[in-house]
Amino acid sequence: MDTIEIRVSWDRLREHVPIDDRIEFETGSLIHVRNLLSYFVVNGTGDYMPFEKAVKKVGQLPETQLLELRVEFIRLLSESAVPNANGAA
């Protein structure tokens, strides 16, 4: 299985991921995890893949790899958080 690379940013989350997908991701259901992560999959040149193509690629992962990618996503998202002007995250 090919390695899947993701590039995570709050801007992409806000601008491209529907609220329903964000809420459903919190349930931890595999289909919802697959869908949300697919917005962040990049190709070999670092460009975001089209969503439909990314869904197919992520959908081919074994469950353990999908869950590892979920953990990586959460870690990267928390690292990319920028505090508000008042210092709150």
Backbone torsions as a table, in degrees:
resi	resn	phi	psi	omega
1	MET	NA	134.3	176.7
2	ASP	-67.3	151.3	174.4
3	THR	-75.2	141.5	176.9
4	ILE	-106.9	128.4	178.9
5	GLU	-106.7	137.1	176.6
6	ILE	-121.5	149.9	174.3
7	ARG	-126.1	116.9	-170.5
8	VAL	-108.8	134.5	173.0
9	SER	-149.5	150.0	177.1
10	TRP	-64.6	-36.2	179.2
11	ASP	-59.9	-46.4	179.5
12	ARG	-63.8	-40.8	178.2
13	LEU	-59.0	-47.6	-178.3
14	ARG	-68.4	-38.7	-172.5
15	GLU	-87.8	-24.7	-171.6
16	HIS	-121.2	-18.0	-175.0
17	VAL	-102.1	117.5	178.2
18	PRO	-59.8	148.2	179.6
19	ILE	-54.7	-42.1	-179.4
20	ASP	-59.1	-40.5	178.1
21	ASP	-64.8	-37.3	179.4
22	ARG	-66.9	-42.7	179.7
23	ILE	-65.8	-45.5	-178.2
24	GLU	-64.5	-32.2	177.6
25	PHE	-57.7	-36.7	-178.8
26	GLU	-63.7	-23.2	179.6
27	THR	-71.7	-22.8	179.0
28	GLY	83.3	1.7	178.3
29	SER	-61.4	138.7	-175.4
30	LEU	-57.2	-41.1	-178.7
31	ILE	-65.1	-36.9	-179.9
32	HIS	-74.8	-35.0	174.9
33	VAL	-63.4	-46.8	178.5
34	ARG	-57.3	-46.1	-177.1
35	ASN	-63.0	-47.6	-177.6
36	LEU	-66.4	-44.2	-179.4
37	LEU	-61.9	-29.1	-177.7
38	SER	-64.0	-22.2	177.0
39	TYR	-70.2	-16.3	-171.8
40	PHE	-114.3	4.9	-178.9
41	VAL	-76.0	132.1	178.9
42	VAL	-115.1	155.1	178.8
43	ASN	-87.9	-172.6	-177.0
44	GLY	-62.8	-21.0	178.9
45	THR	-97.3	2.8	177.5
46	GLY	87.8	5.9	177.3
47	ASP	-87.7	146.0	177.3
48	TYR	-64.2	136.5	177.3
49	MET	-77.9	151.8	171.8
50	PRO	-56.8	141.6	-174.0
51	PHE	-53.2	-48.8	-175.7
52	GLU	-61.2	-40.1	179.0
53	LYS	-68.1	-40.7	179.7
54	ALA	-65.4	-39.1	178.9
55	VAL	-59.1	-43.7	179.8
56	LYS	-63.8	-41.5	-178.3
57	LYS	-67.5	-47.6	-179.8
58	VAL	-65.5	-36.2	-179.3
59	GLY	-65.0	-15.3	178.7
60	GLN	-87.9	-7.0	-179.4
61	LEU	-71.8	145.6	168.8
62	PRO	-65.7	155.8	-176.4
63	GLU	-55.1	-41.5	-177.8
64	THR	-62.7	-39.9	178.9
65	GLN	-69.1	-37.7	178.0
66	LEU	-61.3	-44.3	-179.1
67	LEU	-69.1	-34.6	174.3
68	GLU	-64.5	-39.5	178.3
69	LEU	-65.8	-34.8	176.4
70	ARG	-62.6	-45.1	178.5
71	VAL	-61.7	-43.5	178.2
72	GLU	-61.5	-41.7	178.2
73	PHE	-59.3	-49.0	-178.7
74	ILE	-61.9	-41.8	178.7
75	ARG	-62.5	-48.1	-179.0
76	LEU	-64.1	-38.2	179.4
77	LEU	-65.6	-42.0	179.8
78	SER	-67.3	-35.4	178.0
79	GLU	-69.6	-27.3	-177.4
80	SER	-88.3	-2.2	-179.5
81	ALA	-64.3	133.9	179.0
82	VAL	-111.5	126.8	179.2
83	PRO	-61.4	148.2	173.7
84	ASN	-67.8	169.6	-178.7
85	ALA	-57.9	-29.8	-179.2
86	ASN	-84.8	3.4	176.7
87	GLY	94.8	-8.1	178.2
88	ALA	-80.0	146.5	179.2
89	ALA	-78.7	NA	NA
